Amino acid sequence: FYSVFLHFQGVTEGYNGTIFAYGQTGSGKSFTMQGIVDPCTQKGIIPRAFEHIFESVQCAENAKFLVRASYLEIYNEDIRDLLGADTKQKLE
């Protein structure tokens, strides 16, 4: 997780950031990205990254931020928006 957060410092400086999880079905990508809430030591990369970003935004003075996030799944060449209203709907 440490190296991921080093890169997130650039996000608060205006750079786009991407976390890309790739691997076989059942290899732990979703758990690594999402984790579980309790215990907090089991939080995934996404909640940890959001905490880091929003803490940085709160501490910033004389700056405005636009935070936009997407969470996509690509499986068998089908793309789905996992934050959308219908997570089963395929995107073009």
C-alpha positions as CSV (number, residue, x, y, z in Angstrom):
1,F,0.0,0.0,0.0
2,Y,2.9,2.4,0.7
3,S,4.0,2.8,-2.9
4,V,0.4,3.4,-4.0
5,F,0.1,6.3,-1.6
6,L,3.3,7.9,-2.7
7,H,1.7,8.2,-6.2
8,F,-1.5,9.6,-4.7
9,Q,0.4,12.7,-3.6
10,G,0.6,13.7,-7.3
11,V,-3.2,13.4,-7.5
12,T,-3.6,16.3,-5.0
13,E,-1.2,18.3,-7.1
14,G,-3.5,18.0,-10.2
15,Y,-2.3,14.8,-11.8
16,N,-4.8,12.0,-12.8
17,G,-4.4,8.8,-11.0
18,T,-5.3,5.2,-11.9
19,I,-5.2,2.0,-10.0
20,F,-5.3,-1.0,-12.3
21,A,-6.0,-4.5,-10.9
22,Y,-5.3,-7.4,-13.3
23,G,-5.4,-11.1,-12.7
24,Q,-7.2,-14.4,-12.9
25,T,-10.8,-14.8,-11.6
26,G,-10.6,-15.5,-7.9
27,S,-7.1,-14.2,-7.4
28,G,-8.2,-11.5,-4.9
29,K,-8.5,-8.3,-7.0
30,S,-11.8,-7.2,-5.6
31,F,-10.7,-7.9,-2.0
32,T,-7.5,-5.9,-2.6
33,M,-9.4,-3.0,-4.1
34,Q,-12.4,-3.0,-1.7
35,G,-11.4,-4.9,1.4
36,I,-13.8,-5.0,4.4
37,V,-14.7,-2.3,6.8
38,D,-14.2,-4.1,10.0
39,P,-11.5,-4.6,11.1
40,C,-10.1,-1.4,9.6
41,T,-6.8,-3.1,9.0
42,Q,-8.6,-5.0,6.2
43,K,-9.7,-1.9,4.2
44,G,-8.8,-2.1,0.6
45,I,-6.9,0.3,-1.7
46,I,-10.1,2.2,-2.7
47,P,-11.2,3.3,0.8
48,R,-7.7,4.0,1.9
49,A,-7.1,6.1,-1.2
50,F,-10.3,8.0,-0.7
51,E,-9.4,8.7,2.9
52,H,-6.0,10.0,1.8
53,I,-7.3,12.2,-0.9
54,F,-10.1,13.7,1.2
55,E,-7.8,14.3,4.1
56,S,-5.4,16.1,1.8
57,V,-8.3,18.2,0.3
58,Q,-9.5,19.2,3.8
59,C,-6.0,20.3,4.8
60,A,-5.3,22.4,1.6
61,E,-5.6,26.1,1.9
62,N,-6.4,28.5,-1.0
63,A,-7.2,25.6,-3.4
64,K,-10.2,24.2,-5.1
65,F,-10.5,20.5,-5.9
66,L,-12.8,18.5,-8.2
67,V,-12.7,14.8,-7.2
68,R,-14.1,12.4,-9.7
69,A,-14.0,8.6,-9.4
70,S,-14.9,5.7,-11.6
71,Y,-14.8,2.0,-10.9
72,L,-14.9,-0.1,-14.0
73,E,-14.8,-3.8,-14.6
74,I,-13.6,-5.3,-17.9
75,Y,-14.5,-8.9,-18.2
76,N,-14.6,-10.9,-21.5
77,E,-14.4,-7.6,-23.4
78,D,-17.5,-6.3,-21.6
79,I,-17.2,-3.0,-19.6
80,R,-19.4,-2.3,-16.6
81,D,-19.5,0.7,-14.3
82,L,-19.5,-0.7,-10.8
83,L,-20.5,2.7,-9.3
84,G,-23.5,3.1,-11.7
85,A,-27.1,2.6,-10.8
86,D,-27.2,-0.7,-12.7
87,T,-23.9,-2.5,-12.3
88,K,-25.0,-5.2,-14.7
89,Q,-25.5,-2.8,-17.6
90,K,-22.7,-3.0,-20.2
91,L,-21.0,0.2,-21.4
92,E,-20.1,0.8,-25.0
